[in-house]
């Protein structure tokens, strides 16, 4: 005789599903409110959706929570890294789901091969290259739609994987604080929610999602952590997740405290950046705690445009020196010198390559300079400083020495005629620069506090120019 479902069982299942949905939405609301989202007023909120369980759950929850007149605006990116049917299918799936929800969706397709090319040119992994391009598109999307924030779907499991990877890679205090729930305009309101609850939330509503086949590729460190390390820890050390997340919170507090100490130390050291060089008092520097000294050095590397490419061995060599006799150290095109009194940090002359195809040159006086394979002459003109090469010249009004000529970096913005800021990456995409993106010189002020970009010298390599005239 066939078994008929018991009504009581059915009611229990429905109640359980409702509890799962309400608990998820409640936690998502609490996290968004802590990040400054006001549900009592119209919200200009964007959300990045890949089609996976995490981002589909985030979009679903936002549709439940936001006022009826504040539907989220979706961006979905086709990275074109996997087979066409799969990667395009993900984007199609997101667009279909957005139509069902009645929310606007903008799809962007990254040119196939572009991420791999960027990875090779910059000497970074494919995942890192994909992330750079992804956030360039995100920045443009935020600007184009005048959104107050963009929600992305990192979850608690992502946080734990990141923390373990950073610990095993020997990262510092700030990195061991993990992924932050807010970084500028980017919100991660699901960081407190584990992947198991996210999938249960979707299953309770009979909502489907897509699975990325590359998630099973254990050649990637994150996937090895996910499939090999975390399950072992779950079995051998119950409660480890809570402990690691608690410790990350303590590291975040420690990092904030160190940041305050570094700011105070800059005053004591007469730390300043001018003419492309960071200068600080050597005796005061050596009197600081080592943890503060390291951060002062990394702040200097960021200031001269070398952040992210300095080996930790350079930092440790600098810390081993005293003041006398004078000494110097260098790595990755950056020079650190001490004259017995002050410490100086700057980009080495003739060692200006930022990447294999990029460049970074500080122009302190008019004359001839080499930008990668390009020879550039900087001279004085009637309307400002004139830059010229074998193919073109450009006059940049009100530009003063010193200034910087460099290749693009992730997140670069430049002022448009209407006063808004435009992502440099989007401008270069519109010009169809493709493989020549990193050959286009950008001109950056150094004499002002803002150190803004004032020119994209596209004609130097056969494209247009973008000049900020005010």
C-alpha positions in Angstrom: 0.0 0.0 0.0 1.4 3.4 -1.0 2.5 5.7 1.9 0.5 8.9 2.0 2.3 11.9 3.5 1.1 12.8 7.0 -0.4 16.3 7.2 1.5 17.0 10.4 4.7 16.1 8.6 3.9 18.5 5.8 3.1 21.3 8.3 6.4 20.7 10.1 8.3 20.9 6.8 6.6 24.1 5.8 7.3 25.6 9.3 11.0 24.5 9.1 11.3 26.1 5.7 9.8 29.4 6.9 12.1 29.4 9.9 15.1 29.0 7.6 14.0 31.8 5.3 13.1 34.2 8.1 16.4 33.5 10.0 18.5 34.1 6.9 16.6 37.3 6.0 16.8 38.6 9.5 20.6 38.1 9.7 21.1 39.7 6.3 19.0 42.7 7.3 21.0 43.1 10.6 24.3 43.0 8.7 23.1 45.5 6.1 21.9 47.9 8.7 25.2 47.6 10.5 26.8 48.6 7.2 24.7 51.7 6.9 21.8 50.6 4.6 18.6 52.4 5.6 15.6 50.3 4.8 13.2 53.1 5.6 14.3 55.2 2.6 14.8 54.5 -1.1 18.1 52.5 -1.5 20.3 52.7 -4.6 21.9 49.2 -4.0 23.7 47.1 -6.6 24.5 43.4 -6.3 27.0 41.3 -8.2 25.5 38.0 -9.2 27.4 35.1 -10.8 24.6 32.5 -10.7 26.1 30.5 -7.8 24.2 29.7 -4.6 25.9 32.6 -2.7 25.0 35.4 -5.1 21.5 34.0 -5.9 20.7 33.9 -2.2 22.0 37.4 -1.7 19.9 38.7 -4.6 16.8 36.9 -3.3 17.3 38.2 0.2 17.7 41.8 -1.0 14.5 41.5 -3.0 12.8 40.4 0.2 14.2 43.2 2.3 14.5 46.3 0.2 11.5 48.7 -0.1 9.3 48.0 -3.2 10.5 51.2 -4.9 14.2 50.2 -4.3 14.8 47.1 -6.3 18.5 46.1 -6.5 20.4 46.6 -9.7 22.3 43.5 -10.8 25.6 43.2 -12.6 26.6 39.8 -14.0 30.1 39.2 -15.5 30.9 36.5 -18.0 34.6 36.0 -17.4 34.9 33.7 -20.5 37.4 31.5 -18.6 35.5 28.2 -18.9 33.9 26.6 -21.9 31.5 28.9 -23.8 28.3 26.8 -23.0 29.0 26.9 -19.3 30.2 30.4 -18.7 27.6 32.0 -21.1 25.0 29.7 -19.5 25.7 31.2 -16.1 25.1 34.7 -17.4 21.9 33.6 -19.2 20.7 32.0 -16.0 21.2 35.2 -14.0 19.4 37.3 -16.6 16.5 34.8 -16.6 16.3 34.9 -12.8 16.4 38.7 -12.7 13.5 38.8 -15.2 11.5 36.5 -12.9 12.2 38.9 -10.0 11.6 42.0 -12.0 14.9 43.5 -11.3 17.3 45.3 -13.8 20.3 43.3 -14.8 23.4 44.5 -16.7 25.5 41.7 -18.4 29.1 42.3 -19.3 31.2 39.8 -21.3 35.0 40.0 -20.8 36.8 39.3 -24.1 38.0 35.7 -24.1 41.7 35.5 -23.5 41.9 38.9 -21.9 42.3 37.6 -18.4 44.9 35.0 -19.3 46.8 37.8 -21.2 46.7 40.1 -18.2 47.9 37.2 -16.0 51.0 36.7 -18.1 51.8 40.4 -18.6 51.6 41.2 -14.9 53.1 38.0 -13.6 50.0 37.3 -11.4 47.7 34.3 -11.2 44.6 33.9 -13.3 42.3 34.4 -10.3 44.1 37.6 -9.4 43.9 38.9 -12.9 40.2 38.0 -13.1 39.6 39.9 -9.8 41.4 43.0 -11.1 39.2 43.1 -14.2 36.1 42.3 -12.2 36.5 45.2 -9.8 37.3 47.6 -12.6 33.9 46.7 -14.1 32.3 47.0 -10.7 33.7 50.5 -10.2 32.3 51.6 -13.6 29.0 49.9 -12.9 28.6 51.8 -9.6 29.4 55.1 -11.3 27.2 54.5 -14.3 24.2 53.7 -12.3 24.9 56.2 -9.4 24.6 53.4 -6.8 25.5 54.0 -3.2 27.0 50.5 -2.8 27.5 47.2 -4.4 26.8 44.0 -2.4 29.0 41.0 -3.1 28.4 37.4 -1.9 31.4 36.4 0.2 30.2 34.0 3.0 31.6 32.6 6.2 33.3 29.7 4.5 35.1 32.1 2.1 36.3 34.0 5.2 37.6 30.8 6.9 39.4 29.6 3.7 41.0 33.1 3.3 42.1 33.2 6.9 43.7 29.8 6.7 45.4 30.5 3.4 46.8 33.8 4.7 48.0 32.2 7.9 49.9 29.4 6.0 51.4 32.1 3.7 52.8 34.0 6.6 50.6 37.1 6.3 50.7 40.0 8.8 48.1 41.2 11.3 46.0 43.2 8.9 45.7 40.3 6.5 44.8 37.9 9.3 41.8 40.1 10.2 40.3 38.5 7.1 37.8 39.8 4.6 36.2 43.0 5.9 32.4 43.3 5.7 32.8 46.8 4.1 35.5 48.1 1.9 34.6 51.5 0.5 31.5 51.1 -1.6 31.6 47.2 -1.5 29.5 45.5 1.1 29.7 41.8 2.1 26.6 41.3 4.2 26.8 37.4 4.1 30.2 37.1 5.8 28.6 35.8 9.0 26.5 33.1 7.2 28.0 29.7 6.4 27.5 28.1 3.0 25.3 25.3 4.4 22.7 27.8 5.5 22.8 29.6 2.2 22.0 26.4 0.3 19.3 25.5 2.8 17.8 29.0 2.3 17.5 28.4 -1.5 16.3 24.8 -1.1 13.5 26.0 1.3 12.3 28.2 -1.5 12.9 25.7 -4.4 15.3 28.1 -6.0 18.0 26.7 -8.3 21.5 27.8 -8.7 24.5 27.2 -11.0 27.7 25.3 -10.0 31.0 26.4 -11.4 32.9 23.4 -12.6 36.3 25.0 -11.7 35.3 24.9 -8.0 36.4 21.2 -8.1 39.9 22.0 -9.5 42.2 21.3 -6.6 45.1 22.8 -8.5 43.8 26.1 -7.0 44.8 26.7 -3.4 41.4 27.8 -2.3 39.8 24.7 -3.7 42.3 22.5 -1.9 41.5 24.3 1.3 37.7 23.9 0.7 37.8 20.2 -0.3 40.8 18.8 1.6 41.6 20.9 4.6 38.3 22.2 6.0 36.6 18.8 6.1 39.5 17.4 8.1 39.4 20.2 10.6 35.6 19.9 10.9 36.1 16.2 11.8 39.2 16.5 14.0 38.6 19.8 15.7 34.9 20.6 16.3 34.6 24.3 17.2 37.6 25.4 15.2 35.5 27.7 13.0 34.3 29.8 15.9 37.8 30.0 17.3 39.4 31.2 14.0 36.7 33.8 13.4 37.1 35.1 17.0 40.8 35.3 16.5 40.3 37.3 13.2 38.3 39.8 15.2 41.1 40.3 17.6 43.6 40.7 14.7 41.3 43.4 13.3 41.4 45.2 16.6 45.2 44.8 16.7 45.5 46.1 13.1 43.4 49.2 14.0 45.6 49.9 17.0 48.8 49.5 15.0 47.4 51.9 12.4 46.9 54.6 15.0 50.5 54.0 16.2 51.8 54.4 12.7 50.0 57.7 12.2 51.4 59.0 15.4 54.9 57.7 14.5 54.8 59.6 11.2 54.6 62.9 13.1 57.6 61.9 15.3 59.6 60.8 12.2 58.8 64.0 10.1 57.6 61.4 7.6 56.9 63.2 4.3 56.4 62.4 0.6 57.6 65.0 -1.9 59.3 64.8 -5.3 58.6 61.1 -5.6 60.7 60.4 -2.5 59.6 59.4 1.1 61.9 60.9 3.7 61.9 60.1 7.5 64.2 60.7 10.4 66.4 57.6 10.8 67.1 57.8 14.5 63.3 58.2 15.3 62.5 55.3 12.8 64.9 52.9 14.6 63.5 53.9 18.0 60.0 52.6 17.0 58.8 49.1 17.7 59.5 46.7 14.8 55.8 46.2 14.0 55.5 50.0 13.5 58.7 50.2 11.4 57.4 47.5 9.0 54.2 49.4 8.5 56.0 52.7 8.0 58.1 51.1 5.2 55.1 49.6 3.5 53.3 53.0 3.7 56.4 54.5 2.0 56.4 51.8 -0.8 52.7 52.5 -1.4 53.4 56.3 -1.6 56.1 55.9 -4.2 53.9 53.6 -6.3 55.5 50.3 -5.5 52.9 48.8 -3.1 52.2 45.1 -3.6 55.5 44.2 -5.3 58.1 44.6 -2.6 59.5 41.3 -1.2 59.4 41.0 2.6 63.2 40.4 2.5 63.8 44.0 1.6 61.9 45.1 4.7 63.9 42.8 7.0 67.2 43.9 5.5 66.3 47.6 6.2 65.4 46.8 9.8 68.8 45.1 10.3 70.6 48.4 9.6 71.6 51.1 12.0 72.3 54.7 11.1 76.0 54.7 10.7 77.8 54.2 8.4 75.4 55.1 5.5 73.8 52.2 3.7 71.5 51.4 0.8 69.2 48.5 -0.1 67.1 47.9 -3.2 64.6 45.4 -4.7 61.9 45.4 -7.3 63.1 48.8 -8.7 62.8 50.5 -5.3 65.8 52.1 -3.5 66.1 52.6 0.3 69.0 54.7 1.4 70.3 56.2 4.7 72.8 59.1 4.8 73.5 58.6 8.5 70.6 60.9 9.5 67.6 60.4 7.3 66.1 57.4 5.4 65.0 58.0 1.8 62.8 55.7 -0.3 62.2 56.2 -4.0 62.0 54.5 -7.4 65.4 53.7 -8.8 66.5 55.6 -11.9 66.7 53.2 -14.8 64.8 50.6 -12.8 61.2 51.7 -13.4 59.4 48.6 -14.6 56.3 48.1 -12.5 55.5 44.8 -14.4 56.9 43.0 -17.4 54.9 45.3 -19.7 54.3 48.3 -17.3 56.4 51.2 -16.1 56.6 53.9 -13.5 58.9 56.9 -13.8 59.2 59.9 -11.5 59.8 63.1 -13.6 61.7 65.5 -11.3 63.3 67.6 -14.1 62.6 68.2 -17.8 64.5 66.0 -20.2 64.4 62.5 -21.8 63.1 59.4 -20.1 62.4 55.8 -21.0 59.0 54.3 -20.4 59.5 50.6 -21.0 60.3 50.5 -24.8 59.2 54.1 -25.3 61.5 57.2 -25.2 59.7 60.3 -23.9 60.8 63.9 -23.9 59.3 66.2 -21.1 59.6 69.9 -22.0 58.0 73.2 -21.1 55.4 74.7 -23.4 53.2 77.8 -23.5 50.2 76.1 -22.0 52.0 73.7 -19.6 54.3 70.8 -19.7 54.7 69.0 -23.1 55.3 65.3 -23.4 56.4 63.9 -26.8 57.5 60.7 -28.3 58.2 59.6 -31.9 54.5 59.5 -32.7 52.7 62.4 -30.9 52.9 65.1 -28.3 50.5 66.3 -25.6 50.3 69.5 -23.6 49.1 69.2 -20.0 48.0 72.5 -18.5 49.1 73.6 -15.0 51.1 70.4 -14.5 54.2 71.0 -12.3 57.3 69.1 -11.5 57.6 66.6 -10.1 55.0 64.3 -11.7 54.8 60.6 -12.5 54.4 58.7 -15.8 53.1 55.2 -15.3 51.0 52.4 -16.6 47.5 51.7 -15.4 46.7 50.2 -12.0 43.5 48.5 -10.8 41.0 51.0 -9.5 42.5 54.0 -11.4 40.0 56.9 -11.8 40.3 60.1 -13.8 38.1 63.2 -13.8 35.6 63.7 -16.7 34.4 66.9 -18.1 31.1 66.8 -16.1 33.1 66.5 -12.8 32.5 62.9 -12.2 35.3 60.3 -12.1 35.6 57.6 -14.7 37.5 54.3 -14.4 40.6 54.3 -16.5 40.0 50.7 -17.4 36.6 51.5 -18.9 38.1 54.3 -21.0 40.8 52.1 -22.4 38.2 49.4 -23.1 36.1 52.0 -25.0 39.2 52.9 -27.1 39.6 49.2 -27.8 43.2 49.2 -26.5 43.1 45.5 -25.8 46.7 44.2 -25.5 48.1 47.7 -25.5 46.4 48.8 -22.2 49.5 48.6 -20.2 51.5 50.5 -22.8 49.3 53.7 -22.5 51.1 56.3 -20.3 49.1 57.9 -17.5 50.2 61.2 -16.0 49.9 61.6 -12.3 50.4 64.8 -10.2 52.8 64.6 -7.3 53.0 68.2 -6.3 49.5 68.4 -5.0 48.0 66.6 -2.0 45.4 64.7 -4.1 48.1 63.3 -6.5 45.3 62.8 -9.1 45.6 61.5 -12.6 45.6 64.4 -15.1 46.1 62.7 -18.4 45.7 59.5 -20.3 48.2 59.9 -23.2 46.6 57.5 -25.6 48.1 59.0 -28.7 51.5 57.9 -27.6 50.5 54.4 -28.7 47.9 55.2 -31.4 44.7 56.0 -29.5 43.1 59.2 -28.2 44.1 61.5 -25.3 42.1 62.2 -22.2 43.3 65.5 -20.6 41.9 67.0 -17.3 41.8 70.7 -17.9 40.9 72.1 -14.5 
